[in-house]
Amino acid sequence: MTEQRTAIVTGAGTGIGKSVATALLKAGWNTVFCGRRKPVLDAAIAEAGPTEARALAVACDISKASEVDDLFETVAEAFGRVDLLFNNAGMGYKSTPIDEIPIEVWNDVVSVNLTGSFLCARAAFGAMRKQKPMGGRIINNGSVSAYAPRPGSVPYTATKHAITGLTKTLALDGRPYDIACGQIDIGNALTDMAQPMTVGVPQANGSISAEAVMDVQRVADAVVHMASLPLDANVLFMTVMATKMPFVGRG
């Protein structure tokens, strides 16, 4: 890697993306905060405070190929290369039986979680393959839903299982080009989106229960660790979860 490393984080305006982008920036990475709402991205950068590395806010709907292409052109002009993509942006839907899920909801979740991750990985892979020195790293946000579903979560869980296939294929196809690909599977990181878990969410046995959560900074620290490895080493899969959440075990 070059001394001036550049990272792109999608969904960087809030939650996990904001925490990871901020941590990368403070760790010395020139960091592109990507999301749909530029004012929110600007606020996230301002909140990060002064850093030696450069931050750039770029508004982008990752489900649209033309906007993703524009994003990567902007990054190339600003920094000259891409060393890291954190494919983080995603969306879910309320717990709903499959026969009551509108087709539009399915299409929206697939467009953001799967197609968006594909489009960003596609652009990053192309940039990393052609730049000199060649190579880079792609980290996908899989979620523990890549392994085990929550009740009524067909669209979200299906896309997160698909992300695992994307990760494995990129890890294989990236070998000739020094492109490493790994996946972080996150369980119950406390963000605004995860706040309901502290009150009560549906369980596999039909009950509603509060769940243990963890500080989102633990996720940021883990991604920075994965990103900091030399390209001849790769964390293929890492699960970072609240220790006492109901994941390991039955129900």
C-alpha positions as CSV (number, residue, x, y, z in Angstrom):
1,M,0.0,0.0,0.0
2,T,1.0,3.5,-0.6
3,E,1.5,5.9,2.4
4,Q,-1.6,7.9,1.4
5,R,-4.3,5.3,1.5
6,T,-7.8,6.1,0.4
7,A,-11.0,4.4,1.7
8,I,-14.6,4.7,0.5
9,V,-17.4,4.0,3.0
10,T,-21.0,3.7,1.8
11,G,-23.8,4.6,4.2
12,A,-21.4,6.8,6.0
13,G,-23.8,9.4,7.2
14,T,-25.1,7.5,10.2
15,G,-24.7,4.4,12.3
16,I,-22.1,1.8,11.5
17,G,-20.9,3.5,8.4
18,K,-20.4,6.8,10.2
19,S,-18.4,5.2,13.0
20,V,-16.2,3.2,10.6
21,A,-15.5,6.2,8.3
22,T,-14.6,8.3,11.3
23,A,-12.3,5.6,12.7
24,L,-10.5,5.2,9.3
25,L,-10.1,8.9,9.0
26,K,-8.6,9.1,12.4
27,A,-6.3,6.1,11.6
28,G,-4.8,8.1,8.7
29,W,-6.9,7.0,5.8
30,N,-8.1,9.6,3.3
31,T,-11.8,8.7,3.6
32,V,-14.8,9.3,1.3
33,F,-18.0,9.5,3.2
34,C,-20.7,8.2,0.8
35,G,-24.4,8.4,1.3
36,R,-27.6,9.7,-0.2
37,R,-27.8,13.0,1.8
38,K,-24.8,15.3,1.5
39,P,-25.8,17.5,4.5
40,V,-25.7,14.4,6.8
41,L,-22.3,13.4,5.4
42,D,-20.9,16.9,5.9
43,A,-22.2,16.8,9.5
44,A,-20.5,13.5,10.1
45,I,-17.2,14.8,8.8
46,A,-17.5,18.0,10.9
47,E,-18.2,15.8,14.0
48,A,-15.0,13.8,13.3
49,G,-13.0,16.9,13.9
50,P,-9.6,17.9,12.6
51,T,-7.5,15.0,11.2
52,E,-4.2,14.8,9.2
53,A,-6.0,12.7,6.6
54,R,-8.5,14.2,4.2
55,A,-12.3,13.6,4.3
56,L,-14.6,14.0,1.3
57,A,-18.4,13.8,1.3
58,V,-20.0,12.5,-1.9
59,A,-23.7,12.1,-2.3
60,C,-24.6,8.9,-4.2
61,D,-27.5,6.4,-4.5
62,I,-25.5,3.2,-4.7
63,S,-28.4,1.4,-6.4
64,K,-27.9,3.5,-9.5
65,A,-25.0,2.5,-11.7
66,S,-24.4,5.9,-13.2
67,E,-24.1,7.5,-9.7
68,V,-21.7,4.8,-8.6
69,D,-19.5,5.5,-11.7
70,D,-19.6,9.2,-10.9
71,L,-18.6,8.4,-7.3
72,F,-15.5,6.5,-8.3
73,E,-14.6,9.2,-10.9
74,T,-14.8,11.8,-8.2
75,V,-12.6,9.7,-5.9
76,A,-10.0,9.1,-8.7
77,E,-9.8,12.9,-9.3
78,A,-9.5,13.7,-5.7
79,F,-7.1,11.0,-4.5
80,G,-5.8,9.1,-7.5
81,R,-6.5,5.6,-6.2
82,V,-8.8,3.4,-4.1
83,D,-7.3,1.2,-1.4
84,L,-10.4,0.2,0.5
85,L,-14.1,-0.1,-0.1
86,F,-16.4,-0.8,2.9
87,N,-19.6,-1.9,1.4
88,N,-21.9,-1.0,4.2
89,A,-25.0,0.8,3.0
90,G,-28.1,-1.2,3.5
91,M,-31.8,-1.2,4.4
92,G,-34.3,-3.5,6.0
93,Y,-38.1,-3.7,6.6
94,K,-40.3,-4.4,9.5
95,S,-40.9,-8.0,10.6
96,T,-43.5,-9.3,8.1
97,P,-44.6,-12.7,6.7
98,I,-43.4,-13.3,3.2
99,D,-47.0,-13.2,1.7
100,E,-47.6,-9.7,3.1
101,I,-44.3,-8.2,1.8
102,P,-45.0,-5.8,-1.1
103,I,-43.0,-6.6,-4.2
104,E,-41.8,-3.0,-4.2
105,V,-40.2,-3.6,-0.8
106,W,-38.4,-6.7,-2.0
107,N,-37.1,-4.8,-5.1
108,D,-35.9,-1.8,-2.9
109,V,-34.1,-4.0,-0.4
110,V,-32.4,-6.0,-3.2
111,S,-31.5,-2.8,-5.1
112,V,-29.7,-1.3,-2.1
113,N,-28.3,-4.3,-0.2
114,L,-27.3,-6.5,-3.1
115,T,-27.2,-4.6,-6.4
116,G,-25.7,-1.6,-4.6
117,S,-22.9,-3.7,-3.1
118,F,-22.3,-5.3,-6.5
119,L,-22.1,-2.0,-8.3
120,C,-19.7,-0.5,-5.7
121,A,-17.6,-3.7,-5.7
122,R,-17.5,-3.8,-9.5
123,A,-16.2,-0.2,-9.6
124,A,-13.7,-0.7,-6.8
125,F,-12.4,-4.0,-8.4
126,G,-11.9,-2.2,-11.7
127,A,-10.1,0.7,-10.1
128,M,-7.9,-1.6,-8.0
129,R,-7.0,-3.8,-10.9
130,K,-5.9,-0.9,-13.1
131,Q,-4.1,1.4,-10.6
132,K,-0.4,1.3,-9.9
133,P,0.6,-0.2,-7.5
134,M,-2.2,-2.6,-8.2
135,G,-4.5,-4.0,-5.6
136,G,-6.7,-3.1,-2.6
137,R,-9.3,-4.5,-0.2
138,I,-13.1,-4.8,-0.2
139,I,-14.9,-5.4,3.0
140,N,-18.6,-6.3,2.9
141,N,-21.0,-5.8,5.7
142,G,-22.8,-9.1,6.0
143,S,-24.6,-9.0,9.3
144,V,-25.3,-12.1,11.4
145,S,-28.3,-12.3,9.1
146,A,-25.9,-13.8,6.6
147,Y,-26.1,-16.9,8.8
148,A,-29.3,-16.8,10.8
149,P,-32.6,-14.9,10.1
150,R,-34.7,-12.9,12.4
151,P,-38.5,-13.7,12.2
152,G,-40.2,-12.1,9.1
153,S,-37.0,-10.9,7.5
154,V,-37.0,-12.5,4.0
155,P,-35.8,-9.6,1.9
156,Y,-33.0,-8.6,4.3
157,T,-31.8,-12.1,5.1
158,A,-31.9,-13.2,1.5
159,T,-29.7,-10.3,0.4
160,K,-27.2,-10.8,3.3
161,H,-26.8,-14.5,2.4
162,A,-26.1,-13.3,-1.1
163,I,-23.4,-10.9,0.2
164,T,-21.6,-14.0,1.5
165,G,-21.5,-15.4,-2.1
166,L,-20.2,-12.0,-3.3
167,T,-17.5,-12.0,-0.7
168,K,-16.3,-15.5,-1.5
169,T,-16.2,-14.9,-5.3
170,L,-14.4,-11.6,-5.0
171,A,-11.9,-13.2,-2.6
172,L,-11.2,-15.8,-5.3
173,D,-11.3,-13.5,-8.4
174,G,-9.2,-10.9,-6.7
175,R,-6.2,-13.1,-6.2
176,P,-4.4,-12.3,-9.5
177,Y,-4.8,-8.6,-8.9
178,D,-3.8,-8.3,-5.2
179,I,-7.4,-7.6,-4.3
180,A,-8.4,-9.0,-0.9
181,C,-12.1,-9.3,0.1
182,G,-13.5,-10.1,3.5
183,Q,-16.8,-9.8,5.3
184,I,-17.7,-8.5,8.7
185,D,-20.9,-9.9,10.2
186,I,-22.3,-7.6,12.9
187,G,-24.7,-8.4,15.7
188,N,-26.6,-5.8,17.7
189,A,-24.3,-2.8,17.4
190,L,-26.1,0.1,19.2
191,T,-27.1,2.6,16.6
192,D,-30.3,4.5,16.1
193,M,-31.5,1.7,13.8
194,A,-30.8,-0.9,16.5
195,Q,-32.3,1.1,19.4
196,P,-35.6,-1.0,19.4
197,M,-33.4,-4.1,20.5
198,T,-33.0,-2.5,23.9
199,V,-36.8,-2.3,24.3
200,G,-38.0,-5.5,22.7
201,V,-37.9,-7.3,19.3
202,P,-39.6,-10.5,18.0
203,Q,-37.9,-13.7,18.9
204,A,-37.9,-17.1,17.2
205,N,-40.3,-18.5,19.8
206,G,-42.9,-15.8,19.2
207,S,-42.1,-13.7,22.2
208,I,-40.9,-10.1,22.3
209,S,-37.7,-9.6,24.3
210,A,-35.0,-7.0,24.8
211,E,-31.6,-8.0,23.6
212,A,-28.0,-7.2,24.6
213,V,-26.2,-4.6,22.5
214,M,-22.6,-3.4,22.1
215,D,-20.9,-0.1,21.4
216,V,-20.7,0.5,17.7
217,Q,-17.1,1.6,18.2
218,R,-16.2,-2.1,18.5
219,V,-17.3,-2.6,14.9
220,A,-15.3,0.4,13.8
221,D,-12.2,-1.0,15.5
222,A,-12.6,-4.4,13.8
223,V,-13.0,-2.9,10.4
224,V,-9.9,-0.7,10.9
225,H,-8.0,-3.9,11.9
226,M,-9.1,-5.8,8.8
227,A,-8.3,-2.8,6.6
228,S,-4.8,-2.4,8.1
229,L,-3.5,-5.9,7.1
230,P,-1.0,-6.2,4.3
231,L,-2.6,-7.4,1.1
232,D,-1.0,-10.9,1.5
233,A,-3.2,-11.4,4.6
234,N,-7.0,-11.4,4.7
235,V,-9.8,-11.7,7.3
236,L,-12.2,-13.6,5.2
237,F,-15.0,-13.6,7.8
238,M,-15.3,-12.0,11.1
239,T,-18.3,-11.9,13.5
240,V,-18.5,-9.1,15.9
241,M,-21.5,-9.3,18.2
242,A,-22.9,-8.4,21.5
243,T,-21.7,-11.3,23.7
244,K,-25.1,-12.1,25.2
245,M,-27.3,-11.6,22.2
246,P,-29.5,-14.6,21.2
247,F,-27.5,-15.8,18.3
248,V,-25.3,-18.7,19.4
249,G,-27.7,-21.5,20.4
250,R,-31.3,-22.5,19.7
251,G,-33.8,-19.8,19.3
